[in-house]
């Protein structure tokens, strides 16, 4: 089933603005949908998002320093070639994961859009996610590159006045200006993340180009600032819940952490092979916990985004194309909602 460019037709001229109660109900239903469709969990690991966990191991590394078990400078000098190879492989791995992330985003968005449509009875699988996700690879790649470069350019531009003040000898003013600009940069990154999320949904479900998706996203945000604020609050609550989950995990591990770190350092001194095996198992264990939680929360947020764009954009009317959905399965906004957003009418 081919996607149509005629996706912004027959929409509500005055889309409904959800109440806080509706946001709360969606908050719950989205989580239930993500939890029930476990085939998406694998792909959720590759969705954008990050979770930070830190442990205080200063005391353990202080012991290491006193024993002089590691001379990091000599280690780097003696193993420079291996470190360079590792960094190269790590860079290649990052590119590979980025490519998988692009396919994952497209496939997950299409799948979640269909799951939100109660009339769709098509069974979804990991293979369907992969097959449908490859269709928008080029456009999402260009979108990621454009947004990433814009964020980098803005960051570098903001550093210019700070650097000038440092060169002029005004250290206190430079610090104050840097903190102020850093706050601005934070909100700019949040804004660009919203633009990226909405633009990706338009590219995947509406089959529009990169430039058109950016224009549509900017207009949608500009005309619905209150709804954007509501959404920001929801994601803030999800972030608190996210942090709480990891805090509980840390509290569960904390009683054993000192012993684990001590064992890790002792093995490094006594046997590099045993240290490598132990480090590998420990890393795999931590990565599994991290990726599982990341997958659930990332899918949850992505489901809310899809609903929000459809709801705020006026994509609410049913059409005859829904019969095709029931027969052929998940494809696009053209098939799932096929409506005209008021942001397109100037």
C-alpha positions in Angstrom: 0.0 0.0 0.0 1.6 3.3 -1.1 1.5 6.4 1.0 -0.3 9.4 -0.4 0.8 13.0 -0.3 -2.8 14.0 -0.1 -2.8 13.6 3.7 -4.1 17.0 4.8 -7.7 16.8 3.6 -11.1 16.7 5.4 -9.7 17.7 8.7 -11.5 19.5 11.6 -11.1 23.2 11.0 -11.0 23.8 14.8 -9.2 20.9 16.4 -10.0 20.0 20.0 -7.6 21.1 22.7 -7.4 18.2 25.2 -8.1 18.9 28.9 -5.8 17.9 31.7 -8.0 15.0 32.4 -7.7 13.8 28.8 -3.9 14.1 29.1 -4.0 12.0 32.2 -6.1 9.3 30.6 -3.8 9.3 27.6 -0.8 9.1 30.0 -2.2 5.8 31.4 -3.5 4.3 28.2 -0.2 4.9 26.4 1.7 3.0 29.0 -0.8 0.1 28.9 -0.4 0.0 25.1 3.4 -0.1 25.3 3.4 -2.7 28.0 1.0 -4.9 26.1 2.9 -4.9 22.8 6.1 -6.5 23.8 7.3 -6.9 20.2 8.1 -3.2 20.3 10.4 -3.4 23.3 13.4 -4.4 21.2 13.0 -1.4 18.8 12.3 0.9 21.8 16.0 0.5 22.8 17.0 2.4 19.7 14.6 5.3 20.1 16.1 8.7 21.1 16.4 9.3 24.8 19.0 8.9 27.6 19.0 7.9 31.2 21.8 8.8 33.5 23.0 6.7 36.5 25.9 7.6 38.6 27.7 5.8 41.4 30.1 7.3 44.0 33.3 5.2 43.8 35.7 7.9 44.8 36.7 5.9 47.9 37.5 2.8 45.8 39.6 4.8 43.3 41.4 6.6 46.1 42.5 3.1 47.2 43.6 2.3 43.7 45.6 5.5 43.5 47.4 4.8 46.8 48.3 1.4 45.5 49.5 2.9 42.3 47.9 0.0 40.4 47.3 2.1 37.3 49.4 4.7 35.7 46.9 6.1 33.2 49.3 8.2 31.3 51.7 5.3 30.7 48.8 3.0 29.9 47.6 5.4 27.1 51.1 5.8 25.7 51.9 2.1 25.7 48.5 1.2 24.2 47.9 4.1 21.9 47.3 2.0 18.8 44.8 -0.2 20.5 43.0 2.8 22.0 42.9 4.4 18.6 41.4 1.2 17.1 38.9 1.0 19.9 37.8 4.6 19.3 37.5 4.0 15.6 35.3 0.9 16.2 33.3 2.8 18.8 32.6 5.5 16.2 31.6 3.0 13.6 29.3 1.4 16.2 27.7 4.7 16.9 27.0 5.3 13.2 25.5 1.8 13.0 23.3 2.4 16.0 22.2 5.7 14.6 21.1 4.0 11.3 19.2 1.3 13.3 17.6 4.1 15.3 16.3 5.8 12.1 14.7 2.5 11.0 13.3 1.9 14.5 11.7 5.4 14.8 9.9 5.0 11.5 8.7 1.5 12.1 7.7 2.2 15.7 5.8 5.3 14.7 3.8 3.5 12.1 3.1 0.6 14.4 2.0 2.8 17.3 -0.2 4.8 15.0 -2.0 1.7 14.0 -2.3 0.4 17.5 -3.9 3.7 18.5 -6.6 2.9 15.9 -9.0 0.5 17.5 -10.4 -0.6 14.2 -7.1 -1.9 13.0 -6.9 -5.7 13.6 -3.7 -6.4 11.6 -1.1 -8.3 13.7 2.1 -6.5 14.0 5.5 -8.1 14.4 9.2 -7.1 14.6 9.6 -7.9 11.0 6.8 -5.5 10.1 8.5 -2.8 12.1 11.8 -3.4 10.2 10.1 -3.6 6.8 8.1 -0.4 7.1 10.8 1.4 9.0 13.3 1.3 6.0 11.0 3.4 3.8 11.8 6.8 5.4 15.5 6.2 6.1 16.9 9.0 3.8 14.5 11.7 5.0 15.0 11.0 8.7 18.7 10.8 8.2 18.7 14.3 6.6 16.4 15.6 9.3 18.7 14.3 12.1 21.7 15.8 10.4 20.1 19.2 9.9 18.8 19.4 13.5 22.1 18.2 14.9 24.1 20.7 12.9 21.8 23.5 13.8 22.2 22.7 17.5 26.0 22.6 17.2 26.2 25.9 15.3 24.0 27.6 17.9 26.2 26.2 20.7 29.4 27.5 19.0 27.9 30.9 18.3 26.9 31.2 22.0 30.5 30.5 23.0 31.8 33.4 21.0 30.8 36.2 23.5 32.0 34.1 26.4 35.4 33.6 24.8 35.7 37.3 24.0 35.0 38.2 27.7 37.6 35.6 28.8 40.2 37.2 26.4 39.3 40.6 27.8 40.1 39.4 31.3 36.5 39.6 32.6 36.4 36.1 34.2 33.4 36.8 36.5 31.4 38.3 33.7 32.3 35.3 31.4 31.0 32.8 34.0 27.7 34.8 34.5 27.2 35.1 30.7 28.0 31.4 30.2 25.4 30.3 32.8 22.8 32.6 31.2 23.5 31.4 27.7 23.6 27.8 28.9 20.0 28.2 30.2 18.9 29.6 26.9 20.7 26.8 25.1 18.8 24.2 27.3 15.4 25.6 26.2 16.6 25.8 22.6 17.6 22.1 22.7 14.2 21.2 24.2 12.5 23.2 21.4 14.6 21.5 18.7 13.9 18.1 20.2 10.1 18.9 19.9 10.7 20.0 16.3 12.6 16.8 15.6 9.9 14.6 17.1 7.0 16.3 15.3 8.9 16.5 12.0 9.7 12.8 12.2 6.0 12.0 12.7 5.0 14.1 9.7 7.7 12.5 7.5 6.7 9.0 8.5 2.9 9.3 8.7 2.2 12.1 6.2 4.9 11.3 3.7 6.1 14.9 3.4 9.6 16.2 2.7 12.2 17.3 5.3 11.7 21.0 4.8 7.9 20.8 4.8 8.0 18.7 8.0 10.1 21.4 9.7 7.7 24.2 8.6 4.7 22.2 9.7 6.2 21.4 13.1 7.2 25.0 13.7 3.7 26.2 12.9 2.1 23.5 15.0 4.1 24.5 18.1 3.7 28.3 17.5 -0.1 28.0 17.4 -0.4 25.7 20.4 2.0 27.0 23.0 -0.4 26.2 25.9 -0.6 22.6 24.7 3.1 22.4 24.3 3.5 23.5 27.9 1.0 20.8 29.0 3.0 18.3 27.0 6.3 19.5 28.6 4.7 19.0 32.1 3.7 15.5 31.1 7.2 14.6 29.9 8.6 16.3 33.1 6.5 13.9 35.2 7.6 11.0 33.1 11.2 12.1 33.7 10.6 12.2 37.5 9.1 8.7 37.3 12.1 7.6 35.2 14.5 8.9 37.7 12.6 7.3 40.6 12.8 3.9 38.9 16.6 4.2 38.5 16.9 5.5 42.0 15.2 2.3 43.3 17.6 0.2 41.1 20.6 2.1 42.5 19.3 1.6 46.1 18.9 -2.1 45.4 22.5 -2.4 44.1 24.1 0.1 46.5 24.8 -2.4 49.4 26.8 -4.6 47.0 28.5 -1.8 45.0 31.6 -1.4 47.2 32.3 -5.1 47.0 31.8 -5.1 43.3 34.2 -2.2 42.7 36.8 -3.7 45.0 36.6 -7.0 43.2 36.8 -5.3 39.9 40.0 -3.4 40.9 41.6 -6.4 42.5 41.0 -8.5 39.4 42.6 -5.8 37.3 45.8 -6.0 39.4 45.9 -9.8 39.6 44.6 -11.1 36.3 43.7 -9.1 33.2 41.8 -12.1 31.7 39.6 -12.5 34.8 39.2 -8.7 35.0 38.0 -8.7 31.3 35.5 -11.5 31.8 34.1 -9.9 35.0 33.9 -6.5 33.4 32.1 -7.9 30.4 29.5 -9.7 32.5 29.0 -6.6 34.7 28.7 -4.3 31.7 26.1 -6.6 30.0 24.1 -6.8 33.2 24.0 -3.0 33.6 23.3 -2.5 29.9 20.3 -4.9 30.0 18.8 -3.0 32.9 19.4 0.4 31.2 18.1 -0.7 27.8 14.9 -2.3 29.2 14.0 0.8 31.1 14.9 3.1 28.2 12.8 1.0 25.8 9.7 1.3 27.9 10.0 5.0 28.6 11.0 5.9 25.1 8.1 3.9 23.6 5.8 5.6 26.1 6.9 9.1 25.1 6.7 8.2 21.4 3.1 7.0 21.7 2.1 10.2 23.4 3.8 12.3 20.7 1.9 10.5 18.0 -1.4 11.0 19.8 -0.6 14.6 20.5 0.3 15.5 16.9 -2.9 13.9 15.6 -5.1 15.5 18.3 -3.7 19.0 18.2 -3.4 19.0 14.4 -7.0 18.2 14.0 -6.4 14.7 12.7 -9.6 13.1 14.2 -12.1 12.3 11.4 -12.6 8.8 10.2 -12.4 8.1 6.5 -13.0 5.3 4.0 -9.3 4.6 4.0 -9.7 2.9 7.4 -11.2 -0.1 5.6 -7.9 -0.4 3.8 -6.1 -0.3 7.1 -8.0 -3.3 8.4 -7.2 -5.3 5.3 -3.5 -4.3 4.7 -2.1 -3.3 8.1 -0.1 -0.3 9.3 1.3 2.2 6.8 0.9 5.9 7.3 -0.9 8.9 8.5 -2.5 8.9 5.0 -4.2 5.6 5.9 -4.5 6.0 9.6 -5.9 9.5 10.0 -5.8 11.1 6.5 -6.9 14.5 7.5 -6.0 18.1 6.9 -4.2 20.0 9.6 -5.2 23.7 10.1 -1.5 24.5 10.2 -1.4 24.0 6.5 -4.1 26.6 5.8 -2.8 30.1 5.8 
